[in-house]
Amino acid sequence: MNTKPLGNAGEDRAADYLESHGCKILERQYRTPAGEIDIIARDGRTMVFVEVKTRRSTRYGTPAQAVDFRKRQKIIRSAEWYLTRQDLCDIPCRFDVIEVYSMHGDVHIRQFKGAFEA
């Protein structure tokens, strides 16, 4: 089963959601040697590194539960890479997880601000 289209649609919805809540999207699908960050945004002075998880059901748990220790470590290392390359190491940062549920034609979004720390 190819889940890439579902994931891309979820990321689009998450980016729209963030923008509608005052964030400025800086990067999407930002790749580093350590991994990928789905969305990098700015919320006021704070850099926000966002992992987006999209699901059609909770059969295998909630989307946020899929962001395990190993995945969080990859996101943190990728964020460090980004901050170093952009010379932004002294700026406040936050790691969010956004769940996108796409069920029966309805889309529900849930944001966990500060879902984990570096």
Secondary structure by P-SEA (a helix, b strand, c coil): ccaaaaaaaaaaaaaaaaaaacccccccccccccccccbbbbcccbbbbbbbbbbcccccccccccccaaaaaaaaaaaaaaaaaaccccbbbbbbbbbbbbcccbbbbbbbcccccc
